[in-house]
Amino acid sequence: MKVVIAGLLAINNIIIPIFSFYILKNLSFTKSLQMETAAERKAPYLLGLVYYSITALIFFRTSYIDELISFIPASVAATILVLFFINNYIKISAHMASMGGALAFFIILHFYFDINTFFLVIGTTIISGLVATARLYLKAHTEIEVYSGFIVGFVLTLFAGYAFLF
């Protein structure tokens, strides 16, 4: 069963999105992986929202999948939805939203299973700093776009964890 779950995750959240991006690029919805304009990011955000929502729905309807695993695609879908709407105003950093979500997940993991995730939290914090620095160095984002991305991912994942698990 674990192989089926891993296969579903790989197909629905890696293979299909890569194929979808290829189609979007060929149909001129996006020019490159950088997706520099708000218009270029709309279709990928909507498709990501659909893919993660489908995964979350399947996981929630499958009784043998732990709630902890089920809440992950749900929180990712919620984050993508918020990023989609914020995208109309600023080019919020999706990279940092994912880093904020990862950090929140490891904090939730600590409280949900009462295990020590100290090194995961420290490692994720360091990697978050490196990603933020890279985004700023490449001039892909402004400071407010980087910080707001992190905060959106962190807060939404904490909220989803609290809503689904506690």
ChimeraX attribute file (.defattr): number of C-alpha atoms within 10 A of each C-alpha:
attribute: neighborCount
match mode: 1-to-1
recipient: residues
	/A:1	8
	/A:2	8
	/A:3	8
	/A:4	9
	/A:5	14
	/A:6	11
	/A:7	12
	/A:8	15
	/A:9	16
	/A:10	13
	/A:11	14
	/A:12	18
	/A:13	17
	/A:14	13
	/A:15	12
	/A:16	15
	/A:17	17
	/A:18	13
	/A:19	11
	/A:20	16
	/A:21	18
	/A:22	15
	/A:23	13
	/A:24	17
	/A:25	15
	/A:26	11
	/A:27	10
	/A:28	11
	/A:29	17
	/A:30	22
	/A:31	14
	/A:32	13
	/A:33	11
	/A:34	10
	/A:35	15
	/A:36	14
	/A:37	14
	/A:38	16
	/A:39	13
	/A:40	19
	/A:41	20
	/A:42	19
	/A:43	17
	/A:44	20
	/A:45	21
	/A:46	14
	/A:47	16
	/A:48	21
	/A:49	21
	/A:50	16
	/A:51	20
	/A:52	22
	/A:53	18
	/A:54	17
	/A:55	21
	/A:56	21
	/A:57	14
	/A:58	15
	/A:59	21
	/A:60	17
	/A:61	10
	/A:62	12
	/A:63	9
	/A:64	9
	/A:65	15
	/A:66	12
	/A:67	15
	/A:68	15
	/A:69	12
	/A:70	20
	/A:71	23
	/A:72	22
	/A:73	21
	/A:74	24
	/A:75	25
	/A:76	24
	/A:77	24
	/A:78	20
	/A:79	25
	/A:80	25
	/A:81	17
	/A:82	15
	/A:83	23
	/A:84	22
	/A:85	12
	/A:86	15
	/A:87	19
	/A:88	14
	/A:89	9
	/A:90	16
	/A:91	23
	/A:92	25
	/A:93	26
	/A:94	22
	/A:95	17
	/A:96	25
	/A:97	29
	/A:98	22
	/A:99	24
	/A:100	26
	/A:101	26
	/A:102	23
	/A:103	25
	/A:104	23
	/A:105	23
	/A:106	21
	/A:107	19
	/A:108	21
	/A:109	16
	/A:110	16
	/A:111	12
	/A:112	14
	/A:113	10
	/A:114	9
	/A:115	11
	/A:116	13
	/A:117	16
	/A:118	12
	/A:119	10
	/A:120	16
	/A:121	18
	/A:122	13
	/A:123	13
	/A:124	18
	/A:125	16
	/A:126	12
	/A:127	14
	/A:128	21
	/A:129	14
	/A:130	12
	/A:131	16
	/A:132	24
	/A:133	14
	/A:134	13
	/A:135	19
	/A:136	15
	/A:137	11
	/A:138	9
	/A:139	10
	/A:140	14
	/A:141	19
	/A:142	16
	/A:143	15
	/A:144	13
	/A:145	21
	/A:146	23
	/A:147	17
	/A:148	20
	/A:149	26
	/A:150	25
	/A:151	18
	/A:152	24
	/A:153	31
	/A:154	23
	/A:155	16
	/A:156	21
	/A:157	28
	/A:158	21
	/A:159	14
	/A:160	21
	/A:161	23
	/A:162	13
	/A:163	10
	/A:164	15
	/A:165	14
	/A:166	9
